[in-house]
């Protein structure tokens, strides 16, 4: 697992504040491009807006958690502050779950909307169904992780949280599988295309950021196996979760930014005629509408 300084006053948390701002700007730039330049606002854009709101809320919750003892050793945190930290953690996880699944759905809805292959359309539908089922399933698993629900943050009452770590780890493995799936879905169509170097660099940036999201997901998973010092170790899970969803937002928005400086009304909707077979034309059309050509 990658290690770095995560003390509350470390440069890392300053970086996360900047990252949250950057990811928000990427989303706003994407929405501007879709509304005023390409003039097409789709379900994928609505999903990315939902993810942005959830991600920004998580950023605020995380910084607020530091005020109550997140990052401190649990023995140094007062019972009332510990209760508040765990309440904020509960809200953080709920919003993280929404952001993570909305980002993945946004990407695949885009693939589906621009699909030129019935087989590819079916694969996208299966992915979206799995993503939705996993989100709904783990939403209720997390909601009722402890019995009663209040025991999640209030350890003064009688209750239990059976197999909490196993449930969290299982969900993390499923999220990693979804990350890899979203990253791999468009590769076959892109692999067949002969693109100019500029477009290859643009695609490379998209996949590089997407790959980092997978790395962040994996490191978040390994964080569950650290010590039982809850307030101290939760900072690792929060750190990787925050990196995952904010870089995920950026990766999902990068394709749209190629036309962000195109004056409204000047976007060319017609794809240049090329001597290719129908599948290749469709692949180029998919890239063009995504903002990559």
C-alpha positions as MATLAB code, in Angstrom:
seq = 'XXXXXXXXXXXXXXXXXXXXXXXXXXXXXXXXXXXXXXXXXXXXXXXXXXXXXXXXXXXXXXXXXXXXXXXXXXXXXXXXXXXXXXXXXXXXXXXXXXXXXXXXXXXXXXXXXXXXXXXXXXXXXXXXXXXXXXXXXXXXXXXXXXXXXXXXXXXXXXXXXXXXXXXXXXXXXXXXXXXXXXXXXXXXXXXXXXXXXXXXXXXXXXXXXXXXXXXXXXXXXXXXXXXXXXXXXXXXXXXXXXXXXXXXXXXXXXXXXXXXXXXXXXXXXXXXXXXXXXXXXXXXXXXXXXXXX';
ca = [
       0.000    0.000    0.000;
       1.190    3.533   -0.816;
       2.031    5.494    2.345;
       2.235    9.249    2.868;
       1.722   11.826    5.593;
      -1.956   12.087    6.516;
      -1.760   14.235    9.619;
      -4.605   16.794    9.686;
      -2.253   19.691    8.821;
      -0.306   17.798    6.136;
       0.073   19.138    2.561;
      -1.998   16.172    1.355;
      -5.231   17.601    2.730;
      -4.440   20.975    1.171;
      -4.018   19.096   -2.102;
      -7.431   17.437   -1.664;
      -9.067   20.852   -1.286;
      -7.456   21.952   -4.531;
      -8.445   18.659   -6.180;
     -12.082   19.067   -5.122;
     -12.067   22.532   -6.677;
     -10.445   21.278   -9.889;
     -12.895   18.390  -10.303;
     -15.798   20.812   -9.795;
     -14.393   23.118  -12.486;
     -14.063   20.140  -14.855;
     -17.711   19.233  -14.322;
     -18.881   22.831  -14.796;
     -16.773   23.095  -17.968;
     -18.339   19.873  -19.233;
     -21.856   21.141  -18.555;
     -21.066   24.455  -20.276;
     -19.760   22.567  -23.321;
     -22.776   20.284  -23.516;
     -25.352   23.058  -23.035;
     -23.860   25.917  -25.052;
     -21.404   24.309  -27.521;
     -22.577   20.830  -28.541;
     -26.113   21.661  -27.367;
     -26.854   18.178  -26.130;
     -27.421   17.544  -22.421;
     -27.836   13.844  -21.756;
     -28.522   11.477  -18.882;
     -24.757   11.004  -18.515;
     -24.401   14.731  -17.815;
     -27.177   14.623  -15.210;
     -25.443   11.680  -13.517;
     -22.117   13.514  -13.430;
     -23.834   16.509  -11.813;
     -25.252   14.231   -9.118;
     -21.786   12.755   -8.588;
     -20.259   16.238   -8.313;
     -22.744   17.319   -5.618;
     -22.087   14.112   -3.652;
     -18.301   14.491   -4.041;
     -18.323   18.130   -2.900;
     -20.479   17.175    0.082;
     -17.958   14.481    0.972;
     -15.154   17.039    0.822;
     -16.989   19.268    3.294;
     -17.828   16.330    5.579;
     -14.216   15.183    5.576;
     -12.815   18.567    6.575;
     -15.523   18.923    9.235;
     -14.569   15.489   10.616;
     -11.083   16.770   11.429;
     -12.650   19.266   13.826;
     -13.985   16.374   15.908;
     -10.930   14.147   15.949;
     -10.581   12.319   12.645;
      -6.892   11.544   12.245;
      -6.323   11.437   16.003;
      -5.772    8.238   17.982;
      -9.103    7.033   19.316;
      -7.961    7.186   22.953;
      -7.428   10.924   22.531;
     -10.946   11.569   21.202;
     -13.753   12.351   23.650;
     -16.867   10.125   23.532;
     -19.048   12.980   22.237;
     -16.535   13.802   19.492;
     -16.206   10.130   18.597;
     -19.975    9.940   18.148;
     -19.889   12.989   15.869;
     -16.992   11.574   13.819;
     -18.846    8.297   13.277;
     -22.033   10.137   12.280;
     -20.050   12.094    9.710;
     -18.355    8.890    8.520;
     -21.783    7.299    8.018;
     -22.922   10.258    5.901;
     -19.581   10.268    4.058;
     -19.949    6.621    3.030;
     -23.529    7.126    1.837;
     -22.468   10.021   -0.389;
     -19.294    8.256   -1.535;
     -21.395    5.301   -2.648;
     -23.696    7.587   -4.641;
     -20.800    9.465   -6.275;
     -18.846    6.313   -7.148;
     -21.760    4.551   -8.839;
     -23.028    7.719  -10.559;
     -19.606    8.338  -12.157;
     -19.418    4.784  -13.490;
     -23.001    4.935  -14.745;
     -22.324    8.290  -16.437;
     -19.448    6.842  -18.438;
     -21.343    3.765  -19.561;
     -24.538    5.694  -20.353;
     -22.355    7.765  -22.690;
     -20.992    4.580  -24.304;
     -24.522    3.226  -24.616;
     -26.020    6.391  -26.075;
     -23.335    6.470  -28.752;
     -23.272    2.729  -29.369;
     -23.129    1.520  -32.972;
     -23.086   -2.204  -32.185;
     -26.051   -4.230  -30.829;
     -23.607   -6.485  -28.981;
     -21.871   -3.513  -27.380;
     -25.272   -2.085  -26.414;
     -26.162   -5.327  -24.624;
     -22.847   -5.315  -22.754;
     -23.457   -1.714  -21.641;
     -26.973   -2.606  -20.481;
     -25.624   -5.515  -18.444;
     -22.986   -3.259  -16.890;
     -25.574   -0.600  -15.983;
     -27.877   -3.228  -14.474;
     -25.033   -4.637  -12.364;
     -24.009   -1.135  -11.294;
     -27.565   -0.270  -10.229;
     -28.090   -3.567   -8.396;
     -24.803   -3.207   -6.524;
     -25.596    0.389   -5.566;
     -29.058   -0.441   -4.238;
     -27.806   -3.590   -2.481;
     -24.906   -1.934   -0.715;
     -26.990    1.162    0.118;
     -29.209   -1.034    2.277;
     -26.263   -3.090    3.534;
     -24.608    0.134    4.716;
     -27.851    1.580    6.068;
     -28.424   -1.514    8.196;
     -24.755   -2.337    8.794;
     -25.427   -2.121   12.519;
     -28.456   -3.139   14.528;
     -29.936   -0.803   15.585;
     -28.783    1.717   12.957;
     -27.786    4.244   15.666;
     -25.203    1.800   17.011;
     -23.011    2.703   14.026;
     -22.134    5.991   15.752;
     -23.431    5.576   19.306;
     -21.498    2.864   21.105;
     -23.194    3.630   24.432;
     -26.310    1.713   23.398;
     -26.643   -2.032   23.024;
     -26.123   -3.294   19.503;
     -23.838   -5.039   17.041;
     -22.340   -4.633   13.555;
     -21.943   -8.232   12.326;
     -19.319   -8.828    9.612;
     -18.938   -5.091    8.983;
     -15.395   -5.386    7.612;
     -16.300   -8.310    5.346;
     -19.233   -6.360    3.882;
     -17.054   -3.304    3.236;
     -14.258   -5.333    1.653;
     -16.694   -7.244   -0.572;
     -18.209   -3.975   -1.797;
     -14.729   -2.597   -2.524;
     -13.875   -5.616   -4.691;
     -17.072   -5.122   -6.669;
     -16.245   -1.416   -7.146;
     -12.779   -2.306   -8.440;
     -14.359   -4.754  -10.912;
     -16.736   -2.001  -12.084;
     -13.802    0.403  -12.483;
     -11.913   -2.044  -14.655;
     -15.040   -2.760  -16.666;
     -15.760    0.919  -17.353;
     -12.143    1.433  -18.357;
     -12.059   -1.599  -20.668;
     -15.439   -1.247  -22.422;
     -14.434    1.268  -25.153;
     -10.962   -0.175  -25.802;
     -11.898   -2.678  -28.599;
     -13.503    0.047  -30.749;
     -10.682    2.509  -30.115;
      -7.999   -0.098  -30.809;
      -9.203   -0.506  -34.423;
      -8.971    3.181  -35.218;
      -6.068    5.071  -36.754;
      -6.147    8.360  -34.894;
      -3.896   11.431  -35.200;
      -1.277   11.828  -32.482;
      -3.169   14.700  -30.875;
      -6.242   12.540  -30.352;
      -4.106    9.639  -29.116;
      -2.577   11.904  -26.476;
      -6.059   13.068  -25.452;
      -7.256    9.460  -25.115;
      -4.071    8.575  -23.252;
      -4.818   11.250  -20.667;
      -8.341    9.873  -20.195;
      -7.114    6.315  -19.641;
      -4.214    7.407  -17.445;
      -6.583    9.219  -15.084;
      -8.988    6.278  -15.233;
      -6.155    3.907  -14.319;
      -5.314    6.037  -11.290;
      -8.936    5.704  -10.152;
      -8.446    1.912  -10.167;
      -5.238    2.292   -8.136;
      -7.030    4.515   -5.617;
      -9.856    1.944   -5.336;
      -7.353   -0.821   -4.613;
      -5.521    1.208   -1.977;
      -8.852    2.066   -0.374;
      -9.497   -1.687   -0.154;
      -6.190   -2.396    1.581;
      -6.964    0.336    4.128;
      -9.654   -1.879    5.657;
      -6.973   -4.237    6.953;
      -5.159   -1.703    9.105;
      -5.454   -1.499   12.922;
      -8.649   -1.051   14.955;
      -7.702    2.533   15.883;
     -10.835    3.755   14.117;
     -10.441    7.553   14.089;
      -6.756    7.281   13.187;
      -7.091    4.692   10.437;
     -10.293    6.006    8.854;
      -8.247    8.854    7.420;
      -6.653    6.354    4.990;
     -10.017    5.118    3.721;
     -11.258    8.700    3.420;
      -8.098    9.815    1.625;
      -8.272    7.149   -1.068;
     -12.053    7.523   -1.415;
     -11.665   11.249   -1.987;
      -8.932   10.732   -4.582;
     -10.992    8.034   -6.305;
     -14.195   10.024   -6.781;
     -12.514   13.329   -7.685;
     -10.144   11.806  -10.235;
     -13.128    9.804  -11.481;
     -15.009   13.055  -12.080;
     -12.044   14.495  -13.954;
     -11.626   11.362  -16.096;
     -15.336   11.388  -16.975;
     -15.188   15.052  -18.015;
     -11.903   15.166  -19.943;
     -13.431   14.088  -23.308;
     -15.866   17.020  -23.299;
     -13.201   19.631  -22.641;
     -11.691   19.418  -26.118;
     -14.439   21.760  -27.316;
     -14.701   23.940  -24.214;
     -13.148   26.916  -26.060;
     -15.262   26.438  -29.185;
     -17.564   29.466  -29.543;
     -21.241   28.598  -29.018;
     -22.898   27.760  -32.330;
     -19.599   26.952  -34.069;
     -19.478   23.247  -33.169;
     -19.410   21.092  -36.314;
     -21.832   18.207  -36.035;
     -21.026   16.560  -39.350;
     -18.342   13.888  -39.361;
     -15.852   14.127  -42.277;
     -16.309   11.461  -44.931;
     -13.658    8.769  -44.716;
     -13.165    5.516  -46.610;
     -13.806    3.027  -43.863;
     -16.199    0.217  -43.148;
     -19.404    0.947  -41.243;
     -18.035   -0.147  -37.878;
     -15.110    2.250  -38.151;
     -17.380    5.122  -39.164;
     -19.533    4.386  -36.134;
     -16.484    4.355  -33.882;
     -15.380    7.719  -35.196;
     -18.885    9.078  -34.679;
     -18.820    7.885  -31.076;
     -15.543    9.703  -30.485;
     -16.750   12.833  -32.248;
     -19.893   13.151  -30.166;
     -17.860   12.489  -27.035;
     -15.702   15.491  -27.861;
     -12.582   13.524  -28.747;
     -12.493   14.312  -32.464;
];
